[in-house]
């Protein structure tokens, strides 16, 4: 198993380098930082623009391979260059990293756990009222864009607060800047602010995972090994959990790695709607400014997150399927 995981980790390292290089090439060819400076009023002189672009390492007059190599050399040492406003990309990256990770991790845990349990439960209760109700709710959530779901949750929180006559649910920003209190008060405040953004990501994830888990669970319910387990004296519930669910989780581990990029995309819209200053919001702002270094830094973060989720899926696959370990 160790050799298998080491091999997979090597593949992911190669993919990460390839993804970062491709992101830099695409950003350098698609974005025009010169237009950002020319759009200022009054516009700087062409010589001043050239000097600024050269200082930032994104002057189009320099060959693209040379610019890419210079950026990679700095990134290896933790220096992602300068933003188009001449601030540190690394500092901005570190400030926004924790914001996005909190949102992604909470949405992932909620969506994965509840989605898998809901899918397995509805598969066992196929065609009953509960199965049809969960199916209807899942398709409604899947047909609703993430940004619209976030707006609807925000409107619902406003109406609930109006009915209760108090701001029970906070939904703007990641914390209250005027909060006074100890650690418990701060944790409670952050939890309240995290509630709606987590739900906006987690609900769609639950809907998607429950549909996939239901289908994979239905494929194993009539398997011979389940009947054999029952014949050996296992109760139906223990046979389903120990043998049926474990087998049905194997294809879900693969889907987990591919579905994480969609989760990151949903988090981008969620951050904008709820005023969270994370990676997604930074990406939108950087594209609007033609900020090459910042766009590549966010792309590198997305690549690392997706590849780490793929490695986690490999771990789960190896733990669930003995054939992979051998």
Secondary structure, 3 states (H helix, E strand, C coil): CHHHHHHHHHHHHHHHHHHHHHHHHHHHHHCCHHHHHHCCCCCCCHHHHHHHHHHHCCCCCCCHHHHHHHHHHHHHCCCCCECCCCCEHHHHHHHHHHHHHHHHHHHHHHHHHHHHHHHHHHHHCCCCHHHHHHHHHHHHHHCCCHHHHHHHHHHHHHHHHHHHCCCCCCCCCCCCCCCCCCHHHHHHHHHHHHHHHHHHHHHHHHHHHHHHHHHHHHHHHCCHHHHHHHHCCCCHHHHHHHHHHHHHHHHHHHHHHHHHHHHHHHHHHHHHHHCCCCHHHHHHHHHHCCCHHHHHHHHHHHHHHHHHHHHHHHHHHHHHCHHHHC
